Amino acid sequence: MQGQWAQAAGMRRIATCLAFLCALLAVPFAVQARVGDSQAYGGSAERFVHAPPAPVPAGLARFGPFRVVDAKTAALVDVTDEHSPAHFAAMLRAYPELAMLELVDCPGTYDDMANLRLGRMIRAAGLSTHVPRGGSARSGGVELFLAGVDRQVDEGGEFAVHAWADEDGLEASDYSANAPENRKYLNYYQEMGMDADTARAFYAMTNSVPFGGARWLGAAEMRRWLGQNDQPAAPPAGPVQAVPVLAYLDLNAGLN
């Protein structure tokens, strides 16, 4: 009888080990499919481009990836995710006079659908967007820049775009132009003020580099897409200065 109990215990240990191995192998595809600095596109997929971080501005408070610089200005300094719309709403409640969103270091998003929702919230709130000298809006961050009621780019501001890919490895060009996978971006660009032809051309440009790569755009090229050829933004005077890292009061601990 004792031998039978020992044999049963051994079988249970083997079963436990097998279950653990199966759990390890069952990692979601979006995590397995990491290519370079991006991940496969999906309903809540990551879509971002890595680059050396810009200095974080000093400020009054932190709300997720947002920093409140003063009563009128906030900065975006990190990747957005599914919590970012709630962080943004909380920031507006605490600082209702905010009028400008500085995109200092916006690598993209961990949740593409939440990111588009955040862009619509930025537009509805009437905020302007600004990429300062040394700042960058990349991948999903470009959609947030376009959300501003007024869009400004200093010389030395940069943008990066790339194609998305879904869990089957398909990109935008593998779907019809009117497929939902493509329409949601075209609709968004038109909501942000582009006409239909410009929205299609801009979307084609963003997908001109395959998934896993990046196409970099300077200030002048982005201004051309915005129809600002005759209105170049003046560069700030003097060299780029390192800004001390923010010492802040976290007002949204319960939102994570």
N, C-alpha and C positions, 0 to 999 in steps of 0.2 A: 504493500500500500504506500509506504514511504517513497519507494522508487517511482510509483505512478504519480505522486504529488510533485516530485522533483522534475519528472518529465513534463508535466503540465505547466509548471512554472517556467521551465525553459522555453516551451512553445510560446507562452505569453510574452516573454522577453523578446523572442524573435519577431513576433507579430508587432510589438511596439516599435521595434527598430525599423521594420518594413514600413509602418505607417508614417514614421518620421521622415524616412527617405522619400516616400511618395509626396508628403507635404512640401519638401524642398523642391521636388521636381515640378510641383504644380504652381510655380511662380507665375503671376499673370504675364501674358504675352507682351504687354506694353513695357514691362520691366526687362524682359529678356531681349527685346528688340532694340535696345539702345544702340544708336549709331552716332559716333562722334559726340556732339553735345546736344543732340535732339533725341526725341523718342517718337515711337509710332503714333500716328494720329488716331484719335478715337473720341468717344463721347466726353471723356474727362482726361484726355491725353496731355502729356507734356509737349510743349513746343517752344524751344528757346535756343539761343545762341550764346555760347560762353565768350567772355572777353574780360580782360583785366578790369577790376572794379574801379569806378570813379570814387573820389573822396565823398564821404557821407556828410551832408550839410548839418551844421549845428541847428538846433531848433527847440521847440517847446514840448512836443509830445510825439509819441509813436502810436500808429494804428496799423498793425501788420506791416506791409511793405511801404507804408506812407510815413513821412515825417512832416510835422507842422513846423514850418520855418518861422512864420509870424502870422498875424491874424488874417492876412490876405493871401498867403502863399504856402503851398504844401509841395513836397518833393516825393517822387517815386524812386526808391533806391534798391529794389529787390524784385525777385520773381513773384508774380501774382499766383493765386491759387483759388480754391473753391470758397475760401473765407474772405477773399478780398472785397467782394461787393458789400458784405456786412461791415468790414473795416472802414470802407469808404463812407458808408451811410453813417456810421458812428462818428467819424471825423467831421462830417458836415453838421451833425447835430451839435457837436461840441464847439465847432468853429464855423458858424453859419455865414460869415463874411468872406470865406475863401473865394478867390477869383482866379488864381493861377496855379497850375500844376506843372512843376519843373520835373522833366524826365531826366534825372541825373544818371541813373544806372538801371535800366529796365531790360533785363535779359530776355524776358518773354513770360511764359505762363506754364503752370502745372495743370491748368484746367482751361481748355480753349473756350468752352461754352460759357463758363463763368467770366472769362476775360472779355468776351463780346458783350455780355450783360453789363460788366463794369464800364466798358466804353460808352454804352448807351446812357448809363447813369452820369458819367462825366459830362456828356452833351446836355442831358436834361438839367443838370445843375448849373449850366451856363459857364463852366470853367474854360479858360484858355489853356493851351498847352505850349510848352517851351522846352526845346532841347538846347541847353547852354553849351558853350565852348568846353570840350572835354567830356560832354555827356553823350549818351547813346540810347536809342530805342531799338530793340532787336526783336525779330520774330513777332510774337504776340504783342510786344511793346509798341510796334508800329501802329497797330489798330488803336491803341490807347492814345497815341499822339494824334491820330486823325480825328479823335473824338472831340478835340478842343473846338470851341466856337470860333476861336482865333488861334492859328498855328504859327509859331515862330521858331526859327532855327538860327542859331549863331554860327559863324564860321568856326569850324572845328567840331561841330556837332555831327554825329554819325548815326547811320541806320543800317540794319542788316535784315535781309529777308531770305527765305528758302522755301522749297516745296514741302508740303506735308505728305505723310504716307499713313495709310490705315493699317489695321491689324493683318490684312492680307498682302501688304506690300504695295498696294495700289496708290497712285498719286492723283492729283487733280485731273491730269490729262487722260487718265484711264476712265473717267466718268464723263457723261455728256455735259454740255455747258449748263443745262437746266436741271441737272441732278441736284437733289437737296444738299449733297456734300459740297457742291460748288455754289449753289444759290445763296447759302447763308452768308458767304463772304461778299458776293456781289451785292446782295441786298444791304449788307452793313455799309459797304463803301458808298452806296447811293444815299443811305440814311445820313452819312457823314458829309454829304454835299457834292459828291462826284456825279456827273451825268453818266448815263448807261455806258457810253463808249469809253469814257475815261476809266470807269470802274472795271470794265473788261480788260482794258490795256494794262491797268495797274495790277490787277490780279494775275494776268499772264506774266508780268514782270516778276512778281513775287514767287512764281512757280518756275522761273527760268533756271534756277539752280536746283539740282536734285536734292532730295531728302538727305540730310546728313552734312550738306555743305552750307555755304552762305554767300550771298551777294551783298557787298557793302556799298552804300550810297552816301555821298557827301551832302553837305547842306544845299549846294546849288542844284543838284539833281532832284532832291526832295522838293525844293521850292518850285521846280518846273512842273512836277506832278500836281502841285497845289495851285498852279497858275499864278505864281508870285514872281515871275521872271523880272518884272520891273520894280520889285520891292525887296531887294536883298536886305537881310537883317545885318545891322552893324555889329562887328565883333567888339567884345568888351575891351577896354583899355588895359594894357599891361599883361604880364604873363599869367598863366593859370596858377592859382595859388592852392596849396594843400589846405583843406578845411578840417579843423579838429573833429574827431569822431563825436557824435552826438551823445551827450549825457541827458537822458530823457526820463520822463515819467510815463510808464506804460498804462494807458487808460483803457485798454481793451483786453485785459488778461482773460476775461470770461468768454471771449469770442473764438478762441482757438479750440 
